[in-house]
């Protein structure tokens, strides 16, 4: 539909009302940002079976530059009632996630990147919306990661293992609904938690984990993500 994301989402809503299961795809910044009002009013409020397949999420968009880097999209989608947010870790999990979406009722935000990443899974996994995945076990700490940051978390865990530190790595390919049971067990069984995401530390996975634990099991959490503000064309910390 060209550079017309709002029209694309409206058309997808119409297709869903006609019994189809459309996947509306564009860069994450424009799918989640430019078409936000159409997603909110035309897709989410009537709880339609529309999947927003948002590509080029995060900052790993190559030559496309800052205007195309979406680091706020998870936060935008999290606040919409009834919206499910998926952020698969590799191509095999993406395939499994799409199969699960076809059996799911309601709108889905499927967050996809551009950068080629190494596979975390050796074969297509079973994908259950709302469930996290334990990739490594450990008792010294937990890294809860999503998207391409899962690969980074695994590399960090391997490096720490050589130093005698055992780290639990959790893959949260579903950000909403959050796997609260897995978060709670990690908080109770390890002394500290780190969240890692290619997104702002405001409103993303780290916020979701912090919000849940602050009410149910307060513990120390370190959020790894983007923490910047632009003032007079200078990037400064918040």
VEXNU-462126 format. One record per residue (C-alpha): residue in one letter; z, y, x. Coordinates in pm, 1 decimal, padded with zeros to 6 digits, m for minus. Layout:
<atoms>
  residuo         Z         Y         X
        a         Z         Y         X
...
</atoms>
This chain:
<atoms>
  residuo         Z         Y         X
        x   00000.0   00000.0   00000.0
        x  m00027.9   00225.3   00304.1
        x   00234.0   00484.9   00389.4
        x   00372.4   00478.2   00036.9
        x   00697.3   00285.7   00049.2
        x   00841.2   00428.7  m00271.0
        x   00530.7   00318.1  m00459.1
        x   00554.5  m00023.3  m00287.7
        x   00910.9  m00078.3  m00411.9
        x   00821.6   00036.9  m00762.8
        x   00526.9  m00201.7  m00768.6
        x   00750.0  m00484.2  m00641.8
        x   00993.6  m00412.7  m00926.1
        x   00708.8  m00439.5  m01175.3
        x   00594.6  m00768.6  m01026.2
        x   00949.9  m00902.8  m01047.8
        x   00971.8  m00802.9  m01413.2
        x   00651.1  m01002.3  m01461.8
        x   00810.5  m01315.7  m01317.6
        x   00692.5  m01291.1  m00956.2
        x   00914.9  m01297.7  m00645.4
        x   00769.9  m01014.9  m00434.8
        x   00846.7  m00944.6  m00070.0
        x   00801.0  m00573.2  m00003.4
        x   00761.7  m00514.1   00368.9
        x   00759.2  m00206.8   00590.2
        x   00947.1  m00063.7   00887.6
        x   01321.7  m00069.6   00817.5
        x   01356.4   00305.7   00849.0
        x   01099.2   00367.4   00577.4
        x   01177.6   00068.0   00357.5
        x   01550.1   00144.5   00344.9
        x   01530.6   00520.1   00393.3
        x   01218.1   00662.3   00231.2
        x   01234.6   00421.3  m00063.4
        x   01613.5   00425.2  m00107.0
        x   01611.2   00575.3  m00455.4
        x   01354.3   00323.0  m00580.9
        x   01555.6   00035.0  m00432.7
        x   01873.0   00167.6  m00594.3
        x   01736.2   00245.6  m00940.3
        x   01431.3   00022.2  m00988.2
        x   01541.5  m00292.3  m00804.1
        x   01918.3  m00313.6  m00763.4
        x   02040.7  m00172.6  m01094.1
        x   01831.4  m00415.9  m01303.3
        x   01918.3  m00688.2  m01045.8
        x   01557.8  m00792.2  m00987.7
        x   01434.4  m01069.1  m00759.9
        x   01282.4  m00836.3  m00503.2
        x   01317.1  m00892.3  m00128.8
        x   01286.1  m00590.0   00097.6
        x   01153.8  m00748.4   00418.1
        x   01233.7  m00465.9   00659.3
        x   01076.8  m00500.8   01003.3
        x   01126.6  m00308.0   01329.1
        x   01499.7  m00266.5   01267.5
        x   01727.6  m00127.7   01535.1
        x   01605.3   00042.4   01852.9
        x   01391.0  m00237.1   01999.2
        x   01070.7  m00103.1   01847.5
        x   00882.1  m00046.9   02171.9
        x   00651.5   00254.5   02181.0
        x   00728.1   00362.3   01824.9
        x   01016.7   00578.6   01941.6
        x   01320.3   00740.6   01785.2
        x   01152.1   00841.3   01459.5
        x   01102.5   00472.1   01380.0
        x   01439.5   00338.2   01497.2
        x   01661.4   00232.0   01206.6
        x   02029.7   00219.7   01294.5
        x   02158.1   00319.4   00949.0
        x   01979.1   00073.1   00721.5
        x   02255.0  m00187.3   00686.7
        x   02499.5   00085.9   00585.0
        x   02255.1   00215.5   00323.5
        x   02199.2  m00129.3   00175.7
        x   02565.2  m00238.8   00188.1
        x   02672.3   00031.4  m00054.3
        x   02421.5  m00072.6  m00322.2
        x   02585.4  m00295.7  m00586.3
        x   02445.3  m00648.0  m00598.4
        x   02241.9  m00618.2  m00278.5
        x   02243.0  m00919.5  m00042.8
        x   02183.6  m00843.3   00326.2
        x   02041.7  m01101.6   00565.8
        x   01979.1  m01053.3   00938.6
        x   01845.3  m01381.0   01087.4
        x   01886.7  m01455.7   01455.7
        x   01550.8  m01618.5   01535.8
        x   01223.0  m01736.1   01381.3
        x   01359.6  m02071.9   01270.7
        x   01652.6  m01917.2   01089.6
        x   01420.6  m01657.1   00934.6
        x   01209.3  m01936.3   00787.7
        x   01520.0  m02105.6   00649.9
        x   01650.5  m01775.1   00513.3
        x   01326.7  m01709.0   00325.2
        x   01346.0  m02053.1   00165.9
        x   01701.1  m01971.9   00050.8
        x   01587.8  m01635.6  m00083.2
        x   01336.3  m01812.8  m00307.7
        x   01627.0  m01989.0  m00480.3
        x   01845.3  m01676.6  m00492.7
        x   01891.5  m01445.7  m00789.6
        x   01894.9  m01073.9  m00724.9
        x   01773.1  m00824.9  m00465.1
        x   01779.4  m00906.5  m00093.8
        x   01746.5  m00688.5   00214.4
        x   01597.0  m00906.8   00487.4
        x   01639.2  m00730.7   00823.5
        x   01384.3  m00825.5   01087.4
        x   01313.8  m00698.7   01438.2
        x   01004.4  m00645.9   01646.4
        x   01126.0  m00770.5   01985.0
        x   01049.6  m01131.1   02078.9
        x   01380.0  m01316.1   02114.5
        x   01480.7  m01656.0   02247.1
        x   01563.1  m01923.5   01994.4
        x   01926.6  m01991.8   01920.7
        x   01842.0  m02298.0   01711.6
        x   01655.5  m02603.5   01838.3
        x   01534.4  m02683.4   01488.0
        x   01528.1  m02509.1   01153.3
        x   01890.6  m02483.2   01038.4
        x   02032.2  m02518.7   00690.9
        x   02073.8  m02164.7   00564.5
        x   02340.9  m02086.6   00308.2
        x   02356.2  m01724.7   00195.0
        x   02707.6  m01592.4   00247.2
        x   02800.1  m01836.1   00524.4
        x   02848.4  m01756.5   00891.6
        x   02777.6  m02004.0   01170.6
        x   03002.4  m02110.2   01460.0
        x   02788.2  m02138.9   01774.0
        x   03060.0  m02184.5   02035.3
        x   03429.1  m02260.8   02010.6
        x   03703.7  m02091.2   02205.4
        x   04058.6  m01969.2   02174.8
        x   04068.8  m01660.8   02397.2
        x   03865.8  m01432.3   02172.9
        x   03585.9  m01412.8   01916.7
        x   03253.0  m01231.6   01915.1
        x   03106.4  m01185.7   01567.2
        x   02740.7  m01095.5   01614.7
        x   02428.8  m01052.5   01405.7
        x   02056.5  m01040.5   01478.6
        x   01943.2  m01020.6   01839.1
        x   02299.1  m00941.8   01950.5
        x   02380.8  m01308.8   01893.9
        x   02177.2  m01397.3   02203.1
        x   02366.8  m01132.9   02398.8
        x   02697.8  m01270.1   02271.7
        x   02606.5  m01619.8   02385.8
        x   02518.7  m01491.4   02732.5
        x   02849.5  m01304.2   02747.6
        x   03039.1  m01615.3   02640.3
        x   02866.3  m01820.3   02911.3
        x   02952.7  m01564.0   03178.3
        x   03315.5  m01549.6   03065.6
        x   03333.7  m01928.2   03060.7
        x   03266.7  m01927.6   03434.9
        x   03567.9  m01698.6   03469.9
        x   03785.0  m01941.3   03274.9
        x   03779.0  m01747.8   02946.7
        x   03678.1  m01938.0   02632.4
        x   03502.8  m01731.4   02367.4
        x   03415.4  m01821.0   02010.8
        x   03072.4  m01689.0   01909.8
        x   02995.1  m01653.6   01539.0
        x   02647.2  m01586.1   01404.0
        x   02666.7  m01372.1   01090.6
        x   02312.4  m01382.7   00957.7
        x   02454.0  m01284.3   00619.9
        x   02621.7  m00946.4   00636.4
        x   02670.5  m00910.2   00262.0
        x   02834.9  m01104.9   00110.7
        x   03060.3  m01139.2   00414.4
        x   03192.1  m01482.8   00507.3
        x   03553.0  m01372.9   00467.2
        x   03696.0  m01720.8   00525.7
        x   03531.3  m01748.3   00868.2
        x   03638.6  m01395.8   00962.9
        x   03996.3  m01467.1   00861.5
        x   04015.6  m01792.4   01056.0
        x   03882.2  m01621.1   01368.6
        x   04137.6  m01341.9   01332.9
        x   04422.6  m01589.3   01294.1
        x   04312.2  m01828.8   01569.0
        x   04205.6  m01587.8   01845.9
        x   04392.2  m01282.8   01980.0
        x   04104.6  m01034.4   01956.9
        x   03770.0  m00979.9   01786.8
        x   03449.2  m00807.1   01893.4
        x   03164.3  m00729.9   01654.2
        x   02815.7  m00676.8   01796.9
        x   02514.0  m00538.2   01613.3
        x   02195.5  m00339.2   01673.1
        x   02314.6  m00075.4   01427.9
        x   02551.7   00216.6   01400.1
        x   02917.7   00119.8   01422.2
        x   02955.7   00307.4   01092.8
        x   02877.6   00103.0   00784.2
        x   02741.0  m00214.2   00942.7
        x   02882.3  m00554.2   01034.2
        x   03174.3  m00406.6   01227.6
        x   03272.7  m00192.9   00932.2
        x   03249.6  m00488.4   00693.9
        x   03475.8  m00700.7   00916.3
        x   03720.3  m00413.7   00971.0
        x   03740.0  m00329.5   00601.7
        x   03819.3  m00687.1   00507.1
        x   04076.5  m00752.1   00780.3
        x   04254.6  m00418.4   00734.3
        x   04353.6  m00534.1   00386.9
        x   04409.5  m00902.9   00456.4
        x   04504.3  m00961.2   00821.9
        x   04519.1  m00644.5   01035.3
        x   04420.6  m00713.5   01395.5
        x   04254.4  m00547.2   01693.8
        x   03876.1  m00513.4   01656.0
        x   03629.0  m00366.6   01905.0
        x   03295.4  m00265.8   01750.4
        x   02986.8  m00276.9   01971.7
        x   02696.8  m00080.0   01828.9
        x   02559.4   00272.2   01829.5
        x   02802.2   00563.5   01835.0
        x   02603.5   00882.6   01882.7
        x   02548.1   01219.9   01723.4
        x   02270.1   01468.0   01794.0
        x   02390.5   01824.2   01855.0
        x   02140.0   02086.2   01971.2
        x   01908.0   01805.3   02084.8
        x   02182.3   01655.9   02304.3
        x   02317.9   01308.2   02238.3
        x   02696.2   01322.2   02239.6
        x   02969.3   01071.3   02149.1
        x   03139.6   01113.2   01814.3
</atoms>
